[in-house]
Amino acid sequence: MLEPNDWQVTSAQLCELFGVPHKTLSRWHTQGMPKLGRGVWDLRLCLQWLIQFLSEGAPPEDEAALALSGARISLTETQQRKLAIEVDRLEGKIYDADVVHQAFDRLAVIVVSAHGALPGRAAELVGKPVEAIEELLESECRSIGEAIAHAVATFRVSRGQELEAMEAAADEA
């Protein structure tokens, strides 16, 4: 998630994003575009002001400049989202799809192998009291749960080792 300071930009950055010269930016500020301080702007507030400004009928030269800036803003937002996702991935907050698929494949093998043997063990209990069947099912469910917990713990350890290796490589670079 982007922090409030992530939206702060300089005058030069804002001019580049909006595709306008500094003179236009100064004029917009005179017309009410909010400014945080000397040469510092909040991109979100500026965008909100600009949308309002355009909806009220901006001069044609402003509209032409903004047609190009809309594409630049979309590109910048996309790059920020991509960077945030990459940071989350490196911090282990999210996993690549192939890693998740591998984990589910492991879990499926555990469940299928446990259930595959169940009919044979259950057949031995034919004619036995219901309590014995319930005990077997509870035991099987516990075994499956323990196997899944072990697989998840193993997965977390291996992922942690991968993250440590990536951090070490980044430190060396």
C-alpha positions in Angstrom: 0.0 0.0 0.0 1.3 3.5 -0.9 2.1 5.8 2.0 1.1 9.5 1.9 4.7 10.6 1.2 4.7 8.3 -1.9 2.5 10.7 -3.6 4.7 13.8 -3.1 6.4 15.0 -6.3 8.5 17.9 -7.2 7.5 20.7 -9.6 9.7 19.1 -12.3 8.1 15.7 -11.8 4.6 17.1 -11.9 5.3 19.1 -15.1 6.7 15.9 -16.6 3.7 13.8 -15.5 1.2 16.3 -16.8 3.2 17.1 -19.9 3.0 20.8 -19.3 5.7 23.5 -18.9 6.4 25.1 -15.5 4.6 28.2 -16.6 1.4 26.3 -16.9 1.9 24.7 -13.5 2.4 28.1 -12.0 -0.7 29.4 -13.7 -2.7 26.4 -12.3 -1.3 27.0 -8.8 -2.5 30.7 -9.1 -5.9 29.3 -10.2 -6.1 27.1 -7.1 -4.1 23.9 -7.6 -3.0 22.9 -4.1 0.7 22.9 -3.2 2.4 21.3 -0.1 5.3 23.7 0.0 8.0 25.3 -2.1 8.3 23.0 -5.2 6.5 20.1 -3.4 3.1 18.8 -4.6 0.7 16.0 -3.6 0.0 14.2 -6.8 -3.4 12.9 -5.6 -4.6 16.4 -4.6 -3.3 17.9 -7.9 -5.2 15.2 -9.9 -8.4 15.9 -7.9 -8.0 19.6 -8.5 -7.3 19.0 -12.2 -10.3 16.8 -12.7 -12.5 19.5 -11.1 -10.8 22.2 -13.2 -11.4 20.3 -16.4 -15.0 19.6 -15.6 -15.6 23.3 -15.1 -14.3 24.0 -18.6 -10.5 24.4 -18.9 -9.0 26.4 -21.7 -8.2 24.3 -24.9 -4.4 24.5 -24.4 -4.8 22.9 -21.0 -7.0 20.1 -22.3 -4.5 19.2 -25.0 -1.6 19.0 -22.6 -3.7 16.8 -20.3 -4.6 14.3 -23.0 -0.9 13.3 -23.0 -0.5 13.6 -19.3 -3.4 11.1 -18.6 -1.3 8.4 -20.3 1.8 9.4 -18.3 -0.2 9.3 -15.1 -1.5 5.8 -15.9 2.0 4.6 -16.6 3.3 6.1 -13.4 0.5 4.5 -11.3 1.1 1.1 -13.0 4.8 1.3 -12.3 4.1 2.1 -8.6 1.7 -0.8 -8.4 4.2 -3.1 -10.0 6.9 -1.9 -7.6 4.6 -2.4 -4.6 3.8 -6.0 -5.7 7.5 -6.7 -6.2 8.3 -5.4 -2.7 5.5 -7.6 -1.2 6.8 -10.6 -3.1 10.4 -10.1 -1.9 9.1 -9.6 1.7 7.2 -12.9 1.4 3.8 -11.3 1.7 2.7 -12.7 -1.6 3.8 -15.8 -3.6 4.2 -16.3 -7.3 1.4 -18.4 -8.9 3.8 -21.3 -9.7 4.8 -21.5 -6.0 1.2 -21.7 -4.9 0.5 -24.4 -7.6 3.4 -26.4 -6.3 2.1 -26.1 -2.7 -1.4 -27.2 -3.7 0.1 -30.1 -5.7 1.9 -31.3 -2.5 -1.3 -31.0 -0.4 -3.3 -32.9 -3.0 -0.8 -35.7 -2.9 -1.1 -35.9 0.9 -4.9 -36.0 0.8 -5.1 -38.4 -2.0 -2.6 -40.8 -0.5 -4.3 -40.7 2.8 -7.8 -41.2 1.4 -6.6 -43.9 -1.0 -5.7 -46.3 1.9 -8.8 -45.5 3.9 -11.3 -47.9 2.2 -9.0 -50.9 3.0 -8.7 -49.9 6.6 -12.4 -49.1 6.9 -13.3 -52.5 5.4 -11.5 -54.2 8.4 -14.0 -52.5 10.6 -17.2 -53.9 9.0 -19.4 -55.3 11.7 -17.5 -53.4 14.4 -19.2 -50.9 16.7 -19.8 -47.4 15.3 -17.4 -45.9 17.8 -14.5 -47.9 16.2 -15.4 -46.5 12.8 -15.6 -43.0 14.2 -12.3 -43.4 15.9 -10.7 -44.5 12.6 -12.1 -41.6 10.7 -11.0 -39.1 13.4 -7.5 -40.7 13.4 -7.4 -40.4 9.6 -8.5 -36.8 9.7 -5.9 -36.0 12.4 -3.2 -37.7 10.3 -4.1 -35.8 7.2 -4.1 -32.5 9.2 -0.7 -33.3 10.7 0.7 -34.1 7.2 -0.7 -30.9 5.8 0.7 -28.9 8.8 4.1 -30.5 8.2 4.0 -29.7 4.5 3.1 -26.1 5.2 5.9 -25.8 7.8 8.4 -27.3 5.3 7.1 -24.9 2.6 7.6 -21.9 4.9 11.1 -23.0 5.8 12.1 -23.5 2.2 10.5 -20.1 1.2 12.3 -18.4 4.1 15.6 -19.9 2.9 14.9 -18.6 -0.6 14.2 -15.1 0.8 17.3 -15.1 2.9 19.4 -16.1 -0.2 17.8 -13.3 -2.3 18.5 -10.8 0.5 22.2 -12.0 0.8 22.6 -11.7 -3.0 21.1 -8.2 -2.9 23.4 -7.2 -0.1 26.4 -8.4 -2.1 25.3 -6.4 -5.2 
